[in-house]
Amino acid sequence: VGACDIVGAAIVAICATAAVDVGDVAAVVTLVVGAVAVAVVVAAVVVVAVVVVVAVAVVVVIVVIVVVVVIVVVIVVVVVVFVVVFVVVFVVVFVVVFVVVFVVVFVVVFV
C-alpha cells in the first residue's frame, strides 16, 4: 500500500461523508504534504546513495589503474636492471678473459 493509496482512501472516505468540515480538509492536506515530504526524503536518500556508490566505484577504478601502473613500472624496472647488469657483467668478463688470454698468448709466443 503506497502513500497515494492511503491519501486516495482518505479523500474517498471524507468525500463519502455528508458533512465535510475544515478539519477534514486540513487532515487531507496534512496527509498529502506528509506523503510528498516522505517522497522527497526518499528521493534524496536514493540520490545520495547513488552518488556514493558512483564515487566509490570511481575510487576503486582509480586504485586498480594505479596498482596496474605500479606493477607494470616495477616489472619494467626489474627487466631493465637485469639487462643492464647482465650486459655489464658480460662485457667485464669478456674483456677480462680477452685481456688475460691475450697476455698469456703474447707472453708464450714472444717471450
Salt bridges, closest charged atoms under 4 A:
none
